[in-house]
Amino acid sequence: MDEAQRMIADRYRLIHPIAEGGFGRVWKAHDEVLRADVVVKEVLLPFAADPDEQARRLMYAEREARNAARLRHHAGIVPVYDVVTADGRPWIVMELIDGSSLEERLNTQGPLSMTKTAEIADILLKALDAAHSANVVHRDVKPANVMLAADGRVLLTDFGIATYQVDTRLTTDGSVIGSLEYIAPERLNGVIGTPASDLFSLGVTLYRTVEGVSPFLRDSPTATLAAVVMDDPPPLRRAGRLTALIQTLLAKDPNARPTVAEARALLRAPRTTSKPKTHKPPESWEKTPPEEPVTEAALRARGFEQSWTGDEDPEEFSEYHESWVGWVICYGLGLFLLVVSATQSGGAASGIALAVGLAVSGLPSFEKWRGRRDLRKNMKPRTLRIDQDGVTTSDDSGEQYIPWTEIEQISVRHTESEVWGHSLLALHIRPHMPKLGDPPLVLYRTAGQHMEGDPTDPNQRKGVPVCVLGPMPGPRRIDLKNAVIAFTKQPLETEWNW
């Protein structure tokens, strides 16, 4: 029976269903009192349920509404406005979020950047902290239950299977509540959901968000459950500074996982934690300790980071390639017209020949000036960072992280491709070629200027540009070379004059 347009509690008019799951159906509805659209969750009871089962389901749904309503003031949780009963089952009224779920975003647009994933992690950790402080465990943290609102908010939703720790557990039939690939291992052994199990589910969610794949999803439910319990997640390739956080959240032993406070500390931790040694001011010159040499460990701790505004003079990081054919034609024609003007006795023809000759002769210089102007106008602010995790480049198009495991060689040279007649000085990487059975190489883009290189192209085996370099004084070039040596054990390949 089509229930659209049905009124619930003489107030909420159902419009159309949004989603449906094992514990209920979600409707878009209209609040006739406040004249606003809302979401109404209908709790579905099993077909031909006996009275005891029906009573358990009703009690469960009422508790769901109580738990969620207690968290409605948190900025990172979808608020619950009301709960009503109709036809012997509860209907829970929530805010209608204009946006999509994180699951939908990942399915349509692929993984998010490390920076965006870190923002989502921070919001979800705060939401879980509020829930756990209220003795509420979510038990189903996953991308489908994370809403990305059009106004930029990130919200955790569907506390529909959350459990209040003071209540008696209702799943007495031994069933496990939650989505298989996101369930913590201890829950599969019969342990009730705990804050630590929520954090494991968060770790799987963050892994999926930044890597684009689920670490434990397999071809069958049995294989998925076995992977959750026994398999280590595949190595993280795009997580960067989130690697330590995600790895600790995915610990099989719940006691080895961080608390929410510890997880947030890991999230806020800088990429480099080592600090240079400091010495007290010497009492005399005789007691001044000898200067310590710069060690490889110090270089690794220091790393390298450089930013450019995009407004630098292209002459300092580009080479202009003139077409010799065009140059010969322009200068030849210009010289011819100048000779013609000189041989004329005067008059309009001589003046026209002189003017055209000068214009044609100056055309190559004009093209060079115009190319540099257009290049400068279209360069983007960008940042290059090299540290223990790998190479990270970023501009207004996003962040690109390349781990050391994917890098065979690093070089600095001018690009093969030209932009407005200019080849750009850029950091190039030569990736490891995949072996039989390995996933294909990813495509890298060039931070600072759109220039996408295919690492599988034989012409690109000298390296793929990943970041346009701006002006760099000699000491900074040395810092870059030292950082590359410290992390790769190989010298930075450069052109002869760099």
C-alpha positions as a Python dict, from the first residue, in 0.01 Angstrom:
ca = {
    (1, 'M'): (0, 0, 0),
    (2, 'D'): (132, 343, -93),
    (3, 'E'): (154, 547, 227),
    (4, 'A'): (267, 873, 64),
    (5, 'Q'): (61, 1174, 176),
    (6, 'R'): (-43, 985, 491),
    (7, 'M'): (-61, 1194, 810),
    (8, 'I'): (125, 1071, 1119),
    (9, 'A'): (-4, 1193, 1458),
    (10, 'D'): (-216, 1454, 1273),
    (11, 'R'): (103, 1654, 1214),
    (12, 'Y'): (361, 1490, 988),
    (13, 'R'): (259, 1427, 624),
    (14, 'L'): (467, 1161, 453),
    (15, 'I'): (599, 1269, 111),
    (16, 'H'): (815, 984, -19),
    (17, 'P'): (1056, 721, 119),
    (18, 'I'): (1429, 810, 128),
    (19, 'A'): (1585, 485, 245),
    (20, 'E'): (1500, 152, 401),
    (21, 'G'): (1698, -83, 623),
    (22, 'G'): (1656, -375, 855),
    (23, 'F'): (1537, -157, 1142),
    (24, 'G'): (1314, 92, 968),
    (25, 'R'): (1209, 303, 675),
    (26, 'V'): (1310, 666, 639),
    (27, 'W'): (1064, 915, 491),
    (28, 'K'): (1081, 1271, 378),
    (29, 'A'): (785, 1438, 546),
    (30, 'H'): (630, 1778, 606),
    (31, 'D'): (558, 1919, 951),
    (32, 'E'): (216, 2079, 906),
    (33, 'V'): (247, 2273, 1234),
    (34, 'L'): (587, 2430, 1173),
    (35, 'R'): (544, 2417, 792),
    (36, 'A'): (889, 2270, 742),
    (37, 'D'): (1022, 1954, 579),
    (38, 'V'): (1162, 1692, 815),
    (39, 'V'): (1278, 1330, 814),
    (40, 'V'): (1057, 1071, 980),
    (41, 'K'): (1196, 726, 1063),
    (42, 'E'): (935, 452, 1078),
    (43, 'V'): (1031, 146, 1284),
    (44, 'L'): (928, -167, 1092),
    (45, 'L'): (827, -471, 1293),
    (46, 'P'): (887, -825, 1163),
    (47, 'F'): (602, -985, 970),
    (48, 'A'): (368, -1179, 1200),
    (49, 'A'): (577, -1097, 1504),
    (50, 'D'): (462, -1247, 1830),
    (51, 'P'): (359, -1010, 2111),
    (52, 'D'): (687, -1046, 2298),
    (53, 'E'): (891, -965, 1989),
    (54, 'Q'): (664, -672, 1915),
    (55, 'A'): (704, -542, 2269),
    (56, 'R'): (1085, -576, 2245),
    (57, 'R'): (1090, -385, 1916),
    (58, 'L'): (870, -109, 2053),
    (59, 'M'): (1086, -76, 2364),
    (60, 'Y'): (1397, -74, 2148),
    (61, 'A'): (1265, 201, 1921),
    (62, 'E'): (1154, 416, 2213),
    (63, 'R'): (1496, 383, 2368),
    (64, 'E'): (1652, 477, 2033),
    (65, 'A'): (1458, 802, 2031),
    (66, 'R'): (1550, 880, 2393),
    (67, 'N'): (1919, 821, 2326),
    (68, 'A'): (1932, 1031, 2012),
    (69, 'A'): (1725, 1311, 2162),
    (70, 'R'): (1974, 1349, 2446),
    (71, 'L'): (2242, 1430, 2189),
    (72, 'R'): (2038, 1665, 1971),
    (73, 'H'): (2227, 1980, 2069),
    (74, 'H'): (2566, 1856, 1945),
    (75, 'A'): (2679, 2023, 1622),
    (76, 'G'): (2808, 1696, 1478),
    (77, 'I'): (2497, 1484, 1535),
    (78, 'V'): (2169, 1494, 1338),
    (79, 'P'): (1912, 1623, 1590),
    (80, 'V'): (1595, 1435, 1684),
    (81, 'Y'): (1294, 1665, 1723),
    (82, 'D'): (1008, 1437, 1824),
    (83, 'V'): (888, 1078, 1864),
    (84, 'V'): (526, 976, 1815),
    (85, 'T'): (339, 644, 1808),
    (86, 'A'): (101, 546, 1529),
    (87, 'D'): (-43, 202, 1447),
    (88, 'G'): (150, 51, 1734),
    (89, 'R'): (494, 154, 1612),
    (90, 'P'): (710, 459, 1682),
    (91, 'W'): (791, 731, 1429),
    (92, 'I'): (1104, 936, 1500),
    (93, 'V'): (1123, 1292, 1363),
    (94, 'M'): (1464, 1433, 1271),
    (95, 'E'): (1615, 1727, 1085),
    (96, 'L'): (1613, 1694, 707),
    (97, 'I'): (1972, 1737, 589),
    (98, 'D'): (2020, 1896, 247),
    (99, 'G'): (2314, 1696, 114),
    (100, 'S'): (2427, 1338, 76),
    (101, 'S'): (2587, 1066, 280),
    (102, 'L'): (2961, 1009, 283),
    (103, 'E'): (2890, 669, 126),
    (104, 'E'): (2719, 833, -171),
    (105, 'R'): (3002, 1084, -206),
    (106, 'L'): (3266, 808, -211),
    (107, 'N'): (3070, 599, -461),
    (108, 'T'): (3025, 886, -706),
    (109, 'Q'): (3346, 1090, -670),
    (110, 'G'): (3604, 860, -517),
    (111, 'P'): (3822, 904, -206),
    (112, 'L'): (3866, 1234, -27),
    (113, 'S'): (4194, 1413, 31),
    (114, 'M'): (4394, 1360, 348),
    (115, 'T'): (4305, 1712, 463),
    (116, 'K'): (3929, 1664, 415),
    (117, 'T'): (3943, 1321, 579),
    (118, 'A'): (4118, 1478, 879),
    (119, 'E'): (3838, 1737, 908),
    (120, 'I'): (3574, 1462, 903),
    (121, 'A'): (3771, 1259, 1159),
    (122, 'D'): (3784, 1553, 1398),
    (123, 'I'): (3407, 1612, 1377),
    (124, 'L'): (3319, 1244, 1419),
    (125, 'L'): (3556, 1206, 1715),
    (126, 'K'): (3386, 1500, 1886),
    (127, 'A'): (3042, 1351, 1813),
    (128, 'L'): (3143, 1011, 1952),
    (129, 'D'): (3299, 1179, 2255),
    (130, 'A'): (2964, 1346, 2330),
    (131, 'A'): (2777, 1018, 2282),
    (132, 'H'): (3016, 813, 2495),
    (133, 'S'): (3009, 1079, 2768),
    (134, 'A'): (2630, 1027, 2777),
    (135, 'N'): (2682, 647, 2798),
    (136, 'V'): (2555, 601, 2442),
    (137, 'V'): (2736, 371, 2199),
    (138, 'H'): (2648, 411, 1832),
    (139, 'R'): (2734, 54, 1715),
    (140, 'D'): (2699, 132, 1343),
    (141, 'V'): (2953, 401, 1250),
    (142, 'K'): (3003, 381, 873),
    (143, 'P'): (3006, 616, 570),
    (144, 'A'): (2632, 562, 508),
    (145, 'N'): (2563, 712, 852),
    (146, 'V'): (2778, 1022, 800),
    (147, 'M'): (2594, 1310, 635),
    (148, 'L'): (2771, 1578, 430),
    (149, 'A'): (2540, 1877, 434),
    (150, 'A'): (2533, 2128, 150),
    (151, 'D'): (2618, 2404, 400),
    (152, 'G'): (2945, 2229, 489),
    (153, 'R'): (2837, 2050, 806),
    (154, 'V'): (2941, 1692, 877),
    (155, 'L'): (2695, 1501, 1096),
    (156, 'L'): (2674, 1152, 1245),
    (157, 'T'): (2326, 1008, 1209),
    (158, 'D'): (2119, 693, 1270),
    (159, 'F'): (2163, 623, 1636),
    (160, 'G'): (1886, 374, 1555),
    (161, 'I'): (2093, 83, 1679),
    (162, 'A'): (2268, 276, 1951),
    (163, 'T'): (2251, 123, 2294),
    (164, 'Y'): (2228, 303, 2626),
    (165, 'Q'): (2476, 125, 2851),
    (166, 'V'): (2249, 135, 3155),
    (167, 'D'): (1967, -45, 2967),
    (168, 'T'): (1935, -420, 2932),
    (169, 'R'): (2058, -541, 2593),
    (170, 'L'): (1764, -627, 2371),
    (171, 'T'): (1935, -846, 2112),
    (172, 'T'): (1890, -1157, 2322),
    (173, 'D'): (1866, -1379, 2016),
    (174, 'G'): (2243, -1354, 1969),
    (175, 'S'): (2227, -1147, 1651),
    (176, 'V'): (2491, -887, 1582),
    (177, 'I'): (2377, -532, 1513),
    (178, 'G'): (2582, -337, 1260),
    (179, 'S'): (2733, -356, 910),
    (180, 'L'): (2970, -652, 876),
    (181, 'E'): (3284, -486, 736),
    (182, 'Y'): (3267, -208, 999),
    (183, 'I'): (3204, -428, 1305),
    (184, 'A'): (3482, -452, 1565),
    (185, 'P'): (3632, -804, 1603),
    (186, 'E'): (3535, -839, 1969),
    (187, 'R'): (3167, -790, 1887),
    (188, 'L'): (3176, -1095, 1662),
    (189, 'N'): (3280, -1289, 1972),
    (190, 'G'): (2968, -1180, 2158),
    (191, 'V'): (3105, -870, 2335),
    (192, 'I'): (2848, -593, 2358),
    (193, 'G'): (2927, -273, 2171),
    (194, 'T'): (3163, -40, 2359),
    (195, 'P'): (3323, 298, 2291),
    (196, 'A'): (3630, 107, 2171),
    (197, 'S'): (3421, -79, 1913),
    (198, 'D'): (3284, 253, 1784),
    (199, 'L'): (3641, 372, 1737),
    (200, 'F'): (3727, 58, 1536),
    (201, 'S'): (3429, 130, 1310),
    (202, 'L'): (3551, 489, 1279),
    (203, 'G'): (3893, 358, 1174),
    (204, 'V'): (3737, 150, 897),
    (205, 'T'): (3530, 453, 790),
    (206, 'L'): (3837, 679, 772),
    (207, 'Y'): (4032, 411, 582),
    (208, 'R'): (3752, 388, 326),
    (209, 'T'): (3728, 768, 306),
    (210, 'V'): (4094, 839, 230),
    (211, 'E'): (4184, 521, 38),
    (212, 'G'): (3858, 472, -153),
    (213, 'V'): (3830, 102, -63),
    (214, 'S'): (3708, -87, 242),
    (215, 'P'): (3992, -276, 414),
    (216, 'F'): (3793, -582, 515),
    (217, 'L'): (3519, -614, 251),
    (218, 'R'): (3537, -952, 76),
    (219, 'D'): (3327, -1146, -176),
    (220, 'S'): (3103, -1311, 84),
    (221, 'P'): (2974, -1229, 435),
    (222, 'T'): (3173, -1519, 581),
    (223, 'A'): (3495, -1402, 419),
    (224, 'T'): (3427, -1045, 534),
    (225, 'L'): (3380, -1157, 896),
    (226, 'A'): (3699, -1364, 878),
    (227, 'A'): (3890, -1064, 742),
    (228, 'V'): (3765, -841, 1026),
    (229, 'V'): (3883, -1091, 1285),
    (230, 'M'): (4209, -1217, 1132),
    (231, 'D'): (4338, -999, 846),
    (232, 'D'): (4550, -688, 875),
    (233, 'P'): (4428, -398, 662),
    (234, 'P'): (4623, -337, 339),
    (235, 'P'): (4899, -73, 377),
    (236, 'L'): (4771, 282, 363),
    (237, 'R'): (4883, 465, 49),
    (238, 'R'): (4714, 805, 66),
    (239, 'A'): (4664, 866, 440),
    (240, 'G'): (4983, 1064, 507),
    (241, 'R'): (4982, 1196, 862),
    (242, 'L'): (4657, 1007, 932),
    (243, 'T'): (4836, 673, 899),
    (244, 'A'): (4921, 637, 1270),
    (245, 'L'): (4569, 733, 1377),
    (246, 'I'): (4394, 490, 1142),
    (247, 'Q'): (4634, 205, 1221),
    (248, 'T'): (4579, 238, 1597),
    (249, 'L'): (4201, 262, 1556),
    (250, 'L'): (4209, -66, 1359),
    (251, 'A'): (4389, -261, 1632),
    (252, 'K'): (4224, -602, 1680),
    (253, 'D'): (4265, -577, 2058),
    (254, 'P'): (4019, -314, 2192),
    (255, 'N'): (4262, -238, 2476),
    (256, 'A'): (4523, -135, 2219),
    (257, 'R'): (4297, 126, 2060),
    (258, 'P'): (4321, 488, 2167),
    (259, 'T'): (4055, 667, 2363),
    (260, 'V'): (3874, 952, 2192),
    (261, 'A'): (4105, 1200, 2364),
    (262, 'E'): (4414, 1006, 2253),
    (263, 'A'): (4277, 977, 1898),
    (264, 'R'): (4221, 1351, 1879),
    (265, 'A'): (4574, 1407, 2006),
    (266, 'L'): (4706, 1183, 1727),
    (267, 'L'): (4496, 1379, 1480),
    (268, 'R'): (4638, 1711, 1599),
    (269, 'A'): (4997, 1587, 1622),
    (270, 'P'): (5233, 1762, 1378),
    (271, 'R'): (5387, 1562, 1099),
    (272, 'T'): (5730, 1589, 1259),
    (273, 'T'): (5762, 1545, 1632),
    (274, 'S'): (6138, 1566, 1676),
    (275, 'K'): (6269, 1895, 1806),
    (276, 'P'): (6618, 2030, 1755),
    (277, 'K'): (6841, 2013, 2059),
    (278, 'T'): (6881, 2331, 2258),
    (279, 'H'): (7172, 2422, 2481),
    (280, 'K'): (7191, 2656, 2776),
    (281, 'P'): (7393, 2969, 2710),
    (282, 'P'): (7757, 2888, 2781),
    (283, 'E'): (7915, 3047, 3085),
    (284, 'S'): (8233, 3113, 2892),
    (285, 'W'): (8375, 3060, 2549),
    (286, 'E'): (8594, 2782, 2687),
    (287, 'K'): (8281, 2585, 2790),
    (288, 'T'): (8101, 2627, 2460),
    (289, 'P'): (8028, 2276, 2325),
    (290, 'P'): (8152, 2198, 1977),
    (291, 'E'): (7893, 2238, 1703),
    (292, 'E'): (7718, 1908, 1636),
    (293, 'P'): (7718, 1784, 1277),
    (294, 'V'): (7385, 1757, 1095),
    (295, 'T'): (7291, 1389, 1111),
    (296, 'E'): (7065, 1193, 880),
    (297, 'A'): (6816, 1158, 1164),
    (298, 'A'): (6805, 1536, 1203),
    (299, 'L'): (6748, 1578, 830),
    (300, 'R'): (6464, 1325, 837),
    (301, 'A'): (6305, 1498, 1136),
    (302, 'R'): (6337, 1837, 970),
    (303, 'G'): (6195, 1733, 633),
    (304, 'F'): (6133, 1999, 371),
    (305, 'E'): (5846, 2235, 302),
    (306, 'Q'): (5824, 2524, 55),
    (307, 'S'): (5530, 2732, -65),
    (308, 'W'): (5490, 2967, -362),
    (309, 'T'): (5224, 3233, -410),
    (310, 'G'): (5178, 3179, -785),
    (311, 'D'): (5273, 3540, -857),
    (312, 'E'): (5647, 3478, -907),
    (313, 'D'): (5818, 3585, -1231),
    (314, 'P'): (5801, 3286, -1472),
    (315, 'E'): (6146, 3377, -1602),
    (316, 'E'): (6288, 3236, -1277),
    (317, 'F'): (6139, 2886, -1317),
    (318, 'S'): (6064, 2836, -1687),
    (319, 'E'): (6229, 2816, -2025),
    (320, 'Y'): (6074, 2968, -2334),
    (321, 'H'): (6103, 2763, -2653),
    (322, 'E'): (6083, 2966, -2967),
    (323, 'S'): (5991, 2804, -3296),
    (324, 'W'): (6295, 2848, -3516),
    (325, 'V'): (6076, 2823, -3826),
    (326, 'G'): (5854, 3105, -3706),
    (327, 'W'): (6159, 3301, -3596),
    (328, 'V'): (6321, 3272, -3941),
    (329, 'I'): (5997, 3366, -4118),
    (330, 'C'): (5926, 3666, -3898),
    (331, 'Y'): (6276, 3806, -3896),
    (332, 'G'): (6329, 3728, -4264),
    (333, 'L'): (6008, 3896, -4369),
    (334, 'G'): (6071, 4187, -4137),
    (335, 'L'): (6421, 4237, -4275),
    (336, 'F'): (6288, 4221, -4631),
    (337, 'L'): (6029, 4490, -4560),
    (338, 'L'): (6287, 4710, -4390),
    (339, 'V'): (6509, 4684, -4700),
    (340, 'V'): (6211, 4769, -4920),
    (341, 'S'): (6137, 5078, -4711),
    (342, 'A'): (6497, 5189, -4732),
    (343, 'T'): (6505, 5162, -5111),
    (344, 'Q'): (6189, 5366, -5157),
    (345, 'S'): (6222, 5731, -5222),
    (346, 'G'): (5972, 5811, -4952),
    (347, 'G'): (5600, 5848, -4935),
    (348, 'A'): (5324, 5630, -4792),
    (349, 'A'): (5452, 5301, -4936),
    (350, 'S'): (5789, 5346, -4767),
    (351, 'G'): (5626, 5428, -4434),
    (352, 'I'): (5392, 5132, -4449),
    (353, 'A'): (5676, 4895, -4538),
    (354, 'L'): (5883, 5030, -4248),
    (355, 'A'): (5599, 4996, -3997),
    (356, 'V'): (5505, 4643, -4107),
    (357, 'G'): (5869, 4537, -4110),
    (358, 'L'): (5924, 4656, -3755),
    (359, 'A'): (5600, 4489, -3640),
    (360, 'V'): (5684, 4156, -3798),
    (361, 'S'): (6039, 4163, -3661),
    (362, 'G'): (5905, 4222, -3311),
    (363, 'L'): (5641, 3949, -3327),
    (364, 'P'): (5861, 3675, -3168),
    (365, 'S'): (5942, 3901, -2873),
    (366, 'F'): (5574, 3988, -2834),
    (367, 'E'): (5476, 3620, -2832),
    (368, 'K'): (5736, 3550, -2565),
    (369, 'W'): (5605, 3837, -2350),
    (370, 'R'): (5243, 3726, -2395),
    (371, 'G'): (5327, 3367, -2305),
    (372, 'R'): (5493, 3473, -1979),
    (373, 'R'): (5203, 3702, -1898),
    (374, 'D'): (4947, 3424, -1949),
    (375, 'L'): (5162, 3177, -1758),
    (376, 'R'): (5198, 3409, -1461),
    (377, 'K'): (4825, 3484, -1462),
    (378, 'N'): (4736, 3114, -1450),
    (379, 'M'): (4991, 2984, -1200),
    (380, 'K'): (4837, 2862, -873),
    (381, 'P'): (4963, 2901, -515),
    (382, 'R'): (5118, 2569, -419),
    (383, 'T'): (5307, 2388, -145),
    (384, 'L'): (5560, 2106, -165),
    (385, 'R'): (5623, 1897, 146),
    (386, 'I'): (5869, 1609, 187),
    (387, 'D'): (5877, 1413, 511),
    (388, 'Q'): (5887, 1062, 652),
    (389, 'D'): (5550, 978, 496),
    (390, 'G'): (5638, 1070, 137),
    (391, 'V'): (5587, 1361, -99),
    (392, 'T'): (5280, 1581, -58),
    (393, 'T'): (5180, 1856, -300),
    (394, 'S'): (4882, 2086, -269),
    (395, 'D'): (4715, 2374, -448),
    (396, 'D'): (4360, 2505, -479),
    (397, 'S'): (4265, 2183, -663),
    (398, 'G'): (4339, 1973, -355),
    (399, 'E'): (4615, 1773, -193),
    (400, 'Q'): (4811, 1489, -353),
    (401, 'Y'): (5004, 1242, -137),
    (402, 'I'): (5260, 1003, -283),
    (403, 'P'): (5412, 757, -31),
    (404, 'W'): (5775, 652, -51),
    (405, 'T'): (5666, 298, -135),
    (406, 'E'): (5552, 424, -477),
    (407, 'I'): (5861, 634, -556),
    (408, 'E'): (6167, 497, -735),
    (409, 'Q'): (6350, 822, -811),
    (410, 'I'): (6306, 1197, -759),
    (411, 'S'): (6443, 1461, -994),
    (412, 'V'): (6422, 1832, -1067),
    (413, 'R'): (6409, 1929, -1432),
    (414, 'H'): (6202, 2115, -1687),
    (415, 'T'): (5882, 1952, -1809),
    (416, 'E'): (5855, 1781, -2144),
    (417, 'S'): (5515, 1942, -2202),
    (418, 'E'): (5493, 2313, -2267),
    (419, 'V'): (5249, 2571, -2135),
    (420, 'W'): (5221, 2882, -2350),
    (421, 'G'): (5554, 2792, -2508),
    (422, 'H'): (5726, 2744, -2171),
    (423, 'S'): (5863, 2430, -2013),
    (424, 'L'): (5838, 2458, -1634),
    (425, 'L'): (6090, 2363, -1370),
    (426, 'A'): (5918, 2091, -1169),
    (427, 'L'): (5977, 1817, -917),
    (428, 'H'): (5942, 1485, -1101),
    (429, 'I'): (5896, 1140, -956),
    (430, 'R'): (5963, 813, -1130),
    (431, 'P'): (5720, 562, -981),
    (432, 'H'): (5790, 195, -930),
    (433, 'M'): (5640, 3, -1219),
    (434, 'P'): (5374, -241, -1100),
    (435, 'K'): (5446, -611, -1097),
    (436, 'L'): (5209, -873, -1228),
    (437, 'G'): (4900, -875, -1009),
    (438, 'D'): (4967, -534, -851),
    (439, 'P'): (4708, -255, -885),
    (440, 'P'): (4772, -18, -1176),
    (441, 'L'): (4966, 301, -1123),
    (442, 'V'): (4764, 609, -1036),
    (443, 'L'): (4780, 926, -1244),
    (444, 'Y'): (4957, 1222, -1088),
    (445, 'R'): (4877, 1583, -1152),
    (446, 'T'): (5112, 1881, -1140),
    (447, 'A'): (5047, 2115, -847),
    (448, 'G'): (5056, 2476, -959),
    (449, 'Q'): (4961, 2416, -1322),
    (450, 'H'): (4727, 2163, -1483),
    (451, 'M'): (4958, 1911, -1646),
    (452, 'E'): (4864, 1545, -1598),
    (453, 'G'): (5128, 1284, -1671),
    (454, 'D'): (5072, 914, -1725),
    (455, 'P'): (5344, 719, -1536),
    (456, 'T'): (5290, 420, -1768),
    (457, 'D'): (5387, 626, -2075),
    (458, 'P'): (5736, 514, -2189),
    (459, 'N'): (5821, 879, -2255),
    (460, 'Q'): (5753, 953, -1890),
    (461, 'R'): (5998, 702, -1747),
    (462, 'K'): (6233, 990, -1676),
    (463, 'G'): (5971, 1109, -1431),
    (464, 'V'): (5623, 1255, -1399),
    (465, 'P'): (5591, 1620, -1289),
    (466, 'V'): (5407, 1653, -958),
    (467, 'C'): (5481, 2012, -854),
    (468, 'V'): (5599, 2324, -1037),
    (469, 'L'): (5888, 2474, -843),
    (470, 'G'): (5911, 2849, -799),
    (471, 'P'): (6221, 3055, -728),
    (472, 'M'): (6449, 2883, -474),
    (473, 'P'): (6769, 3037, -337),
    (474, 'G'): (7079, 2821, -309),
    (475, 'P'): (7036, 2724, 60),
    (476, 'R'): (6681, 2601, -2),
    (477, 'R'): (6797, 2393, -296),
    (478, 'I'): (7052, 2232, -66),
    (479, 'D'): (6781, 2166, 193),
    (480, 'L'): (6569, 1992, -73),
    (481, 'K'): (6862, 1781, -190),
    (482, 'N'): (6949, 1681, 168),
    (483, 'A'): (6587, 1585, 244),
    (484, 'V'): (6566, 1364, -65),
    (485, 'I'): (6894, 1192, 23),
    (486, 'A'): (6781, 1137, 383),
    (487, 'F'): (6456, 966, 283),
    (488, 'T'): (6553, 784, -38),
    (489, 'K'): (6926, 713, 13),
    (490, 'Q'): (6970, 847, -341),
    (491, 'P'): (7085, 1188, -467),
    (492, 'L'): (6834, 1425, -617),
    (493, 'E'): (6875, 1418, -995),
    (494, 'T'): (6892, 1772, -1132),
    (495, 'E'): (6977, 1955, -1449),
    (496, 'W'): (7335, 2072, -1480),
    (497, 'N'): (7262, 2434, -1384),
    (498, 'W'): (7035, 2373, -1081),
}
